[in-house]
Amino acid sequence: MVASKRAKRAKRITIADVAREAGASVATVSRVLNGVDTVAPGLAERVRSAMDDLGYRPSAAAQGLARGRSGTIGVLVPDLANPYFHDIIKALSAVARSAGGRVLVMDSNEDPAVERELTEDLLRYADGLLLCSPRMPRADLAAMAGRGTPLLVTNRQVQGLALHSITVDFFRGIMALCGHLARLGHRRVLYLEGPRHAWANGERLRALSGAEAFGLDVVTLPCGSTTDEGYAVAPAALESGATAVIAYNDFVALGVLARFSELGVRVPDDISLTGFDEIDMARFAAPPLTTVAVPRDRLGQAAGEALGRIMAGGEDIEPETIPVELRVRSSTGALS
């Protein structure tokens, strides 16, 4: 019975089968597969016809080894649990797939110390590298940029370091939140800080340093980027005396919101709360979150297209800044 089942399985077509069908050598078939133009046109056409007739599909890995490139883009993210990065990777993958490429992803788990090692691992298999919101020290980033490998960085800029980069306009997003809260009559605002090494957190803090222009007194509290961290810091947020809270992202805001509910704190009647990023859950919260929408699909598509140009030898890749949009919902209200 086992032998019968095995006999029914489709035989795996090899390059030798194609060579026999086309009446050519294995070396000739290999040259056709790898795009070498020294094969006579008629013979090359016979080889391609044989591949079609037999249903032969070459190994992408083997072709990559033969050509010295794989068509693979390596992507490093700080936290795969965050759907912010899911959306970027999905859009990037669509761009790569349309060009016949693939995407390989690694997660640093918000640990700057391992990013360099993970990047080195990715470069063993990838022809180009996308670093999403990297936390690694400047020296490590400079070393990666100096290797000559096609490299693109999102949401990180380093003064004095020439990098191909695409960033989100976090600064304007925070300024929009400040203006919104000021118009509602708030004066004392608490910011729940994100990961210490995150450039995005630095940009938020930079924007908040100018909040006095809106008549706001901003205080900060270390937090993080997860729902659990938002939940844990909520009691301290209440003790700050702020009438409004700006969370680093929507995840943090959802954690704060859950703990406030348990404590009997009404949002926005007792305190206003905002997030940032516009994840899908933000508009389904109770109450729905005021937040700043980041077009992550656009960011991923732009990153894929720019990295493709860099991998093709392009040098004139201009830095790009992705705009954001304020989304006002029921979690913010006028100061009573």
C-alpha positions in Angstrom: 0.0 0.0 0.0 2.8 2.4 0.9 4.7 1.6 -2.3 1.4 2.2 -4.3 0.9 5.6 -2.7 4.5 6.6 -3.4 4.1 5.6 -7.1 1.1 7.9 -7.3 3.0 10.9 -6.1 4.1 13.3 -8.8 7.7 12.9 -9.7 9.8 16.0 -8.9 11.1 17.4 -12.2 14.8 18.2 -12.2 17.1 20.2 -14.4 18.3 16.9 -15.8 14.8 16.1 -17.0 14.6 19.4 -18.7 17.9 18.8 -20.4 16.8 15.4 -21.8 13.5 16.9 -23.0 15.2 19.8 -24.7 18.1 17.7 -26.1 20.6 20.0 -24.4 23.2 19.7 -21.7 22.5 20.4 -18.0 25.0 23.3 -18.3 23.0 24.8 -21.1 19.8 24.6 -19.2 21.5 26.2 -16.2 22.8 29.1 -18.4 19.2 29.7 -19.7 17.9 29.7 -16.2 20.4 32.3 -15.1 19.9 34.6 -18.1 23.3 34.0 -19.7 23.1 35.3 -23.2 25.7 33.0 -24.8 23.0 30.3 -25.6 21.7 30.3 -29.2 18.2 31.7 -29.3 16.7 28.6 -30.9 18.2 26.3 -28.2 17.2 28.7 -25.4 13.6 28.6 -26.7 13.7 24.8 -26.7 14.8 24.8 -23.1 12.1 27.2 -22.1 9.5 25.1 -23.9 10.7 22.0 -22.2 10.4 23.7 -18.8 6.8 24.7 -19.6 5.9 21.3 -20.9 7.3 19.5 -17.9 6.0 22.1 -15.4 9.6 22.7 -14.1 10.0 25.4 -11.4 13.6 26.3 -10.6 14.7 26.7 -7.0 14.8 30.4 -6.2 17.5 29.7 -3.6 19.6 27.9 -6.1 19.2 30.6 -8.7 20.2 33.2 -6.1 23.4 31.3 -5.3 24.2 31.0 -9.0 23.6 34.7 -9.7 25.2 35.9 -6.5 21.9 37.4 -5.4 18.7 36.1 -4.0 16.2 38.9 -4.6 15.4 38.8 -0.9 14.9 41.9 1.3 15.8 41.5 4.9 13.6 43.4 7.4 14.4 44.1 11.0 11.7 45.3 13.3 11.8 46.0 17.1 8.5 44.3 18.0 6.5 41.9 15.7 3.7 41.9 18.3 2.9 45.5 17.3 0.5 45.5 14.2 2.1 48.9 13.3 4.9 46.8 11.8 2.6 44.1 10.3 1.0 46.7 8.0 4.4 48.0 6.9 5.7 44.5 6.2 2.5 43.6 4.3 2.8 46.6 2.0 6.5 46.0 1.5 6.0 42.4 0.7 3.5 43.3 -2.0 6.1 45.5 -3.6 8.8 42.9 -3.4 6.5 40.1 -4.7 5.6 42.2 -7.7 9.3 42.4 -8.6 9.9 38.7 -8.1 11.5 39.2 -4.7 10.8 37.9 -1.2 10.9 39.3 2.4 12.7 37.8 5.4 11.8 39.3 8.8 13.5 39.3 12.2 12.4 40.8 15.5 14.8 42.3 18.0 12.2 42.3 20.9 13.0 46.0 21.6 16.6 45.1 22.5 19.2 47.4 20.8 22.0 45.2 21.9 21.0 42.3 19.5 20.1 44.4 16.5 23.6 44.4 15.0 23.8 40.6 15.3 20.4 40.1 13.8 21.3 42.5 10.9 24.4 40.4 10.2 22.3 37.3 10.1 19.8 38.9 7.7 22.7 39.9 5.4 23.7 36.3 5.0 20.5 35.7 3.0 19.3 39.1 1.7 20.5 41.5 -1.0 19.0 44.5 0.6 18.1 45.6 4.1 15.3 47.5 5.7 15.7 48.6 9.3 12.3 49.6 10.7 12.6 52.0 13.6 16.1 50.7 14.6 17.2 51.2 18.2 20.9 50.3 17.7 23.6 52.8 18.7 24.9 55.3 16.2 28.2 53.5 15.8 26.5 50.2 14.8 24.2 52.0 12.3 27.3 53.8 10.9 29.1 50.5 10.5 26.1 49.0 8.6 25.8 52.0 6.4 29.6 51.8 5.6 29.4 48.2 4.3 28.0 49.2 1.0 25.0 46.9 1.3 21.8 48.4 -0.1 20.2 49.8 3.1 17.1 51.8 3.9 16.0 53.0 7.3 12.5 54.0 8.4 11.8 56.3 11.4 15.4 57.0 12.3 17.6 59.9 11.4 21.1 60.4 12.7 22.8 63.8 12.5 26.0 63.6 10.4 25.2 60.1 9.1 24.2 59.8 5.5 21.4 57.3 5.4 18.6 56.5 2.9 15.6 57.1 5.1 11.8 57.4 5.1 10.3 58.9 8.2 6.8 59.6 9.6 6.1 63.2 10.7 5.7 62.4 14.4 6.5 66.0 15.2 3.5 67.4 13.5 1.3 64.7 14.8 2.2 65.6 18.4 1.7 69.3 17.6 -1.7 68.5 16.3 -2.6 66.7 19.5 -1.3 69.7 21.5 -3.4 72.1 19.6 -6.5 69.9 19.9 -6.1 69.6 23.7 -5.4 73.3 24.1 -8.6 74.2 22.2 -10.5 72.0 24.6 -9.2 74.0 27.5 -6.6 71.7 28.9 -3.4 73.2 30.4 -1.6 70.4 32.3 -0.9 67.4 30.0 0.9 64.2 30.8 3.0 62.4 28.1 3.6 58.6 28.6 7.0 58.1 27.1 7.8 55.3 24.7 10.9 53.1 24.4 14.0 55.1 25.5 16.0 54.3 22.4 13.2 54.9 19.9 13.8 57.9 17.6 10.0 58.2 17.3 9.8 58.8 21.1 12.6 61.5 20.7 10.5 63.2 18.0 7.5 63.3 20.3 9.5 64.7 23.1 11.0 67.3 20.7 7.5 68.4 19.7 6.3 68.5 23.3 9.2 70.8 24.3 7.4 73.5 22.3 4.0 72.9 23.9 4.2 76.1 25.9 3.3 77.8 22.6 -0.2 76.3 23.1 -0.3 77.3 26.7 0.3 73.7 27.9 2.4 72.5 30.8 3.6 69.1 29.8 5.0 66.5 32.3 6.3 63.1 31.3 6.3 59.7 32.8 8.4 56.7 31.7 6.2 54.0 30.2 6.8 51.9 27.0 5.0 50.8 24.0 2.7 47.9 25.1 -0.8 47.6 26.5 0.5 46.0 29.7 2.8 49.0 30.3 0.0 51.4 29.8 -2.2 49.5 32.2 0.6 49.5 34.8 1.3 53.2 34.7 -2.3 54.3 34.8 -2.5 55.0 38.6 0.7 57.1 38.4 -0.9 59.0 35.5 -3.8 59.9 37.7 -1.5 61.2 40.5 0.2 63.5 38.0 -2.6 66.1 38.2 -2.9 66.2 34.4 -6.3 66.7 32.9 -5.2 65.0 29.6 -2.9 62.1 28.8 -1.0 61.7 25.5 0.1 58.0 25.3 3.1 57.0 23.2 0.9 54.9 21.0 -2.6 53.4 20.8 -1.5 50.2 22.6 -0.4 52.2 25.7 -3.6 54.2 25.5 -5.8 51.1 25.5 -4.0 49.7 28.5 -4.5 53.0 30.3 -8.2 53.1 29.3 -8.7 49.6 30.7 -7.2 50.4 34.0 -9.1 53.7 34.3 -12.3 51.8 33.7 -11.4 49.4 36.6 -10.7 52.4 38.9 -14.0 54.1 38.0 -12.3 56.9 36.2 -14.4 58.2 33.3 -12.9 59.1 30.0 -13.2 61.9 29.0 -15.4 63.3 31.8 -12.6 62.9 34.4 -9.6 62.9 32.2 -8.9 63.0 28.4 -6.8 60.4 26.7 -5.2 60.2 23.3 -3.2 57.6 21.5 -1.0 57.6 18.4 -0.8 55.5 15.2 -4.4 54.7 14.5 -4.4 50.9 14.9 -7.7 49.1 14.0 -8.7 48.7 17.7 -8.5 52.5 18.4 -11.9 53.3 16.9 -13.5 50.3 18.6 -12.4 51.2 22.1 -15.0 52.5 24.6 -14.8 55.4 24.2 -13.2 55.4 20.7 -9.7 56.9 20.9 -8.6 60.3 19.7 -5.3 59.5 17.9 -3.0 60.4 15.0 -3.3 58.2 11.9 0.0 57.0 10.4 -0.5 55.7 6.9 1.6 52.5 7.4 0.7 50.9 4.1 2.0 54.0 2.4 5.2 53.8 4.5 5.7 50.2 3.6 5.1 50.8 -0.1 7.4 53.8 -0.2 10.1 51.8 1.6 9.8 48.9 -0.8 10.0 51.1 -3.9 12.9 53.1 -2.5 14.9 50.0 -1.5 14.3 48.5 -4.9 15.8 51.5 -6.5 18.8 51.4 -4.2 19.3 47.6 -4.9 19.2 48.4 -8.6 22.1 50.9 -8.1 20.3 54.1 -7.6 22.0 56.7 -5.6 19.7 59.8 -5.9 17.1 58.5 -3.3 15.7 61.6 -1.7 14.6 61.4 2.0 10.9 61.2 2.3 8.6 62.3 5.2 5.2 60.6 5.5 2.4 63.0 6.7 0.0 62.1 9.4 -3.6 63.1 10.3 -5.4 63.9 13.5 -8.4 61.7 14.2 -10.7 63.3 16.9 -13.0 60.9 18.7 -14.8 60.6 22.0 -11.8 60.0 24.4 -11.0 63.7 24.5 -13.4 66.3 25.8 -13.6 69.9 26.9 -12.2 70.6 30.4 -15.2 71.1 32.7 
